[in-house]
Amino acid sequence: MIYLDYAATTPLHEEVLEGYYKVLKQYYGNSDSLHEIGRKADRLMKQSRMQVASSLCVKETEIFFTSCASESNNMAIKGYAFANAHKGKHLITTAVEHSSVLETMKQLEEVFGFSITYLPVSEDGVVRLSDLAAAVREDTILVSCMYINNETGAINPIKELAAYVHTHTKAVFHCDCVQALGKYELPLQDVDMATMSAHKIYGLKGCGLLYKREHLPIIALISAGQQEQHLRGGTSNAPAYTMWAKTIRLALDHQREHFAYVKTLHEMLYEAFSNMEGFVINSPQNGSVYILNVSCEQIGSEIMLNALNARGFAVSAQSTCASKGKPHSYVLAAMGLGELRATHAIRISLSHLTTIAEIEQFLQVIKEIYHEYRT
Ligand SMILES: Cc1ncc(COP(=O)(O)O)c(C=O)c1O
């Protein structure tokens, strides 16, 4: 099988696997226990937090380990909204966020009486500063905008958007950086909170991270013990959290060379799809080099995915979290690309592990499928 679905998840790095196995076996103590077995696990976790903070150029007290990026998004948005509702009950996000942001916002609106504004995006899938400026209100307390869109690779101008929020409002800025970590430089100095996930960068599944600027008030969604500065209770998953350090180091150490290589793959794909009969590119040309979204207007997403799968290629149609429903990309719809493109799209996502030969085979096969299935 040729895997071209790296935005959904990645295979585990061998070094992370080896390290994890060792830590799981040898450091099984509860990191909150006072005896030496617990203290050893705690020390490893602390070291990892320090290394992660140093890699990201932030303070270790600003790093919170979680079970996944979906949890981090919930923790940041609900945690901040609940702790600051007395300042205002208006939040702003975009129409194209990951479901963990959109569903969180929906719940805040429907269950907890907050008011939410969903910013539109341009035809390139990018948020415009003018739309943000028009949406902010006196009672806006938080703006959440992703850095790189997981379906199209569109890159938002986070520095500019966050600067506007900080100079013109009293709101804080949260950024979902899941598809950017290890690929693009993160705008952590510009934002107040940021979300990351290990399994998108060859780390463990069930392992997320929230960066939260020091002293920014949020409340715990999992109330229990002293873990994560009392902001996320429950026995720490110390072995998994310990592996964050290695995961992030491996990703950042090789970020530049991986990026340069993947850019050549992306150019190859972009060029091929620009000239391919029956296909239209949905991703902006200046988007992430790791993601390319295309539609074949004569073949629906599901049929295309199944045909590719049958020939040994793994790609996605939309965000994997929504993949069990009827294929319809709310992201492409929000970009104004029309119903047909939204229901006939596939996402190809790349890695430094992808070879040129794999791309060549993929292009060959997708052309064959087009000729076989077109109506
Ligand atoms: C942009 C974005 N945010 C959040 C998530 C959720 O990540 P996790 O699987 O760690 O919950 C994903 C995963 O697809 C994503 O692409």
The ligand as an SDF file (V2000), in Angstrom:
LIG
                    3D

 16 16  0  0  0  0  0  0  0  0999 V2000
   -5.9350   20.8810   12.2310 C   0  0  0  0  0  0  0  0  0  0  0  0
   -6.2010   19.7550   13.1800 C   0  0  0  0  0  0  0  0  0  0  0  0
   -6.5630   20.0310   14.4400 N   0  0  0  0  0  0  0  0  0  0  0  0
   -6.8110   19.0610   15.3340 C   0  0  0  0  0  0  0  0  0  0  0  0
   -6.6950   17.7400   14.9910 C   0  0  0  0  0  0  0  0  0  0  0  0
   -6.9830   16.6790   16.0220 C   0  0  0  0  0  0  0  0  0  0  0  0
   -5.8280   15.9800   16.3660 O   0  0  0  0  0  0  0  0  0  0  0  0
   -5.8890   14.7200   17.3380 P   0  0  0  0  0  0  0  0  0  0  0  0
   -6.0560   13.5350   16.4480 O   0  0  0  0  0  0  0  0  0  0  0  0
   -4.5620   14.7050   18.0430 O   0  0  0  0  0  0  0  0  0  0  0  0
   -7.0180   14.9310   18.2630 O   0  0  0  0  0  0  0  0  0  0  0  0
   -6.3470   17.3950   13.6840 C   0  0  0  0  0  0  0  0  0  0  0  0
   -6.2950   15.9800   13.2600 C   0  0  0  0  0  0  0  0  0  0  0  0
   -6.6510   15.6310   12.1700 O   0  0  0  0  0  0  0  0  0  0  0  0
   -6.0720   18.4240   12.7540 C   0  0  0  0  0  0  0  0  0  0  0  0
   -5.7090   18.1530   11.4970 O   0  0  0  0  0  0  0  0  0  0  0  0
  1  2  1  0
  2  3  1  0
  2 15  2  0
  3  4  2  0
  4  5  1  0
  5  6  1  0
  5 12  2  0
  6  7  1  0
  7  8  1  0
  8  9  2  0
  8 10  1  0
  8 11  1  0
 12 13  1  0
 12 15  1  0
 13 14  2  0
 15 16  1  0
M  END
$$$$
